[in-house]
Amino acid sequence: MIDVLYFAWVRERVGLPRERIETEAATVADLVAELRVREARYDAAFSDTSALRVALDKELSSFDASLKGVREVAFFPPMTGG
């Protein structure tokens, strides 16, 4: 089981702040592919991964990163600041 967290517009499109899922995904990209085929709302949220960032167990990561041993995956838009 893995906890998946959604922030900002990703949460709005998916309709959930978080969920716990069972996955066989080896990488973040594999997880995204699994999520996209679930329902149209996931497909909309993950249609452009270049507009997303991902953190694994609260550490910024990449979409080709392994999920082995990961307990939490968080998806969010890039942060901007001033």
VOTIVEX-43069 format. One line per 8 residues: their letters; for each residue x, y, z of C-alpha. Coordinates in Angstrom, 1 decimal. Example, Ala and Ser with C-alpha at 12.3 -4.5 7.8 and 13.67 -1.06 7.14 Angstrom:
% VOTIVEX-43069
AS> 12.3/-4.5/7.8 ~ 13.7/-1.1/7.1 .
This chain:
% VOTIVEX-43069
MIDVLYFA> 0.0/0.0/0.0 ~ 1.1/3.5/-0.8 ~ -0.3/6.9/0.3 ~ -0.9/9.2/-2.7 ~ -1.4/12.9/-1.9 ~ -2.7/15.6/-4.3 ~ -2.2/19.3/-3.9 ~ -3.6/22.5/-5.4 .
WVRERVGL> -5.2/22.0/-8.9 ~ -4.2/18.3/-8.9 ~ -6.4/17.8/-5.9 ~ -9.2/19.8/-7.5 ~ -9.1/17.6/-10.7 ~ -8.8/14.3/-8.9 ~ -11.4/15.3/-6.2 ~ -9.5/13.9/-3.3 .
PRERIETE> -6.7/15.3/-1.0 ~ -5.2/11.8/-0.5 ~ -5.9/8.1/-1.0 ~ -4.2/4.8/-0.1 ~ -3.8/2.5/-3.1 ~ -2.4/-0.9/-3.9 ~ 0.0/-0.7/-6.8 ~ 2.5/-2.8/-8.7 .
AATVADLV> 4.1/0.3/-10.2 ~ 7.9/0.2/-10.3 ~ 8.4/3.9/-10.9 ~ 6.4/7.2/-10.4 ~ 5.8/7.2/-14.2 ~ 4.3/3.7/-13.9 ~ 2.0/4.9/-11.1 ~ 0.9/7.9/-13.2 .
AELRVREA> 0.0/5.5/-16.0 ~ -2.0/3.3/-13.6 ~ -3.9/6.4/-12.2 ~ -4.6/7.8/-15.7 ~ -6.6/4.8/-16.8 ~ -8.7/4.7/-13.6 ~ -11.1/7.5/-14.5 ~ -11.3/10.6/-16.7 .
RYDAAFSD> -10.6/12.9/-13.7 ~ -7.2/11.2/-13.1 ~ -6.4/11.4/-16.8 ~ -7.1/15.1/-16.7 ~ -4.9/15.7/-13.7 ~ -2.0/13.8/-15.1 ~ -2.3/14.6/-18.8 ~ 0.8/16.9/-18.7 .
TSALRVAL> 3.4/15.7/-16.2 ~ 5.7/18.5/-17.3 ~ 3.3/20.8/-15.3 ~ 3.7/18.6/-12.1 ~ 6.3/17.9/-9.5 ~ 6.5/14.8/-7.3 ~ 7.9/14.1/-3.9 ~ 8.6/10.6/-2.5 .
DKELSSFD> 8.5/10.4/1.3 ~ 8.7/14.2/1.4 ~ 11.8/14.5/-0.8 ~ 11.6/16.0/-4.3 ~ 12.1/13.4/-6.9 ~ 11.6/12.6/-10.6 ~ 9.0/10.6/-12.5 ~ 11.5/7.9/-13.4 .
ASLKGVRE> 12.3/7.3/-9.7 ~ 11.7/3.9/-8.2 ~ 8.9/3.4/-5.8 ~ 10.6/0.5/-4.0 ~ 10.2/1.1/-0.2 ~ 8.3/4.4/-0.7 ~ 5.4/5.0/1.6 ~ 4.1/8.3/0.3 .
VAFFPPMT> 3.9/9.9/-3.1 ~ 2.8/13.6/-3.4 ~ 1.9/15.3/-6.6 ~ 1.8/19.1/-6.9 ~ 2.3/22.0/-9.3 ~ 5.7/23.8/-9.4 ~ 6.0/26.3/-6.6 ~ 6.5/30.0/-7.2 .
GG> 7.6/32.5/-4.8 ~ 8.5/36.1/-4.4 .
